[in-house]
């Protein structure tokens, strides 16, 4: 039976060999100090920390991690030890948070070796503290007990150790931080922060090709790719009592006591009774903060406001005039809002024209069937009247459409120049000021979309990152809208160039070292288009050639998917081997199915299905006709990939009305060196990163 | 407002209405069964049918929440009704300025999806509200209205450059708006 402790509460321990599990949702340092009867540490040798992880009867981990398991053997404790304090601290020097108030509420549990929970404690109420004594195990009349402490220190480990009477507290704290910093360098970084799915609007639904699942409206799938590790990742399944709401840190405090500072720890641990080294953490006496600590709780900067509209005129458009927590998100929502508006206003227009057509047809039929219309000019008059009615309605509809298009065009004219590189086309000057980013953007522009009624108005096609499906760059002749590309060789080269431009874009918008590109080019036919990637040195390895190269690359990536899946399913994403490359992987396959045997085809299908969830993505450059020999076996593969074309093609449907939109990839302007320049910077940043 | 009465949606100050909302509210039926555990849920649905010259062009209901042109929006299906009185449990918002030029009438209907007649439903009402100022333009009490499962509530139609609303309040029977089509057509 688990005892859920509150601060200051104690619980007897019947076992001597225990494990202390810590879940924090963010990498933290875990350690333990030994104290005598007065709670004093005798010296640095009485502190277990990442730099000195093992003491008699005690072992802690060597590095910062979101989950910890500390092994404790109370029988092995020296006689002089009467107290074992388990401490947690935020790593110093990393780019991460510096106060516990900014991270998910840590949770600690004392378990037996078989995993049964004995006692648990959620350390809530922390604010500016960067180190905390979570629990202490203490001897009382020959028996060991556990007590929930939750004593935080704004001054970090140094203050914590000083409080326990260690003379060399500052030096040791520095030493611990140093050891952690070294450990961090080789540990698996925490998954990147992601925008919460619940903030994404319906507009986040991906555009679907009509042949790829139909135009039915898609509900917004939040990014389903790798979940951040559960803060309870190491908890025993079915461990009772830990409701999902627990990581939410809300200060339990009587409402109606306005102006009361944030609660001080009601229990003062060890020698700290009445100690002036109390963490001075009271924030301004605000109301109860129910916000989830992982959510951004500062108000986002206000969106730019449009100047007041002239009477009778639509408001002047402003870039970023949409909801969102960042400019990135606001622009994303604005672009999707424009996409929806254009889809709907065009739907209104088409519906009106259809109606006008059918009405005129009916009226003309009536004229024909009416015997009176044969007399004199009556028939002609009726015919003209029907046509005039038709023309009038169509003109009205067109006027409404033109009004909306003009407004959207004006909006596009202010939005396009404001777009960040990830959302911008290659001819946008923002690419000339390109710098390797520090964060993954919300989305990536894969090209432009437009409708025949509004040729001039191009909507950026933004897809969420990380990619949720692989890409298929269609090199088949069916991909050519006007049939102008009769030379299949040209089309293939163009398809590969398009693939390279997409891959370059992905490489450029990820932070250094967080995106890795592999290429399979069985016959070497893609050498020329691949040159920008190969020459700048941004590829993980030279393009794999021949059947052996295909097999080797596919096997490596398949194994990677298996490994990450196992780790994620096992709830231990931190358990990947040290040095494991955690970047997102993209595999470009040229000339599929050339060089593929049945096994390789199956591996590719596996990667398409299972890869995106664990950060392995596909970009297949292929002519579907050439794979026709596999029959329906490959249909699921094509369906699972988002089809893009190297030439304008109207195959993408919007998620609201299902119009067929003409897709056009973003081409690098002829003669422009922007691609090379960007890739050179990416390569330089990669070298520095490694 | 009484059945068949037409009101212009021109405002007194000469400006015309730009947005109207049809609201529908009801209360879940009392629980039944020995232990009060067996629920009798009541699911009423609000729908709006867009007509161009008596031809249905688009429908907004719980399976198609936004008209293709975006001018008519349903706030979402409510399967059980409200626990209290007052608020709208389902609402349909109409942006009159954005309705496509060929649409000349919009008919609002209410159906009992779970089949109870309005006699059995507590505190059911539907109303039309001027969305810009919250003023109620029309209100019907459905409860106790007879053993019907549907009502054709009102229509909003073009009149000159603006719009006019006519209260219909015709009882009918049917599970969804499709069943009501024969009953709607005479009102167009």
Interface residues (C-beta under 8 A of the other chain):
Chain A: X340 X341 X344 X345 X347 X348 X349 X351 X352 X355 X356 X359 X393 X396 X397 X400 X656 X657
Chain B: X52 X53 X55 X57 X58 X66 X68 X69 X70 X71 X98 X100 X101 X102
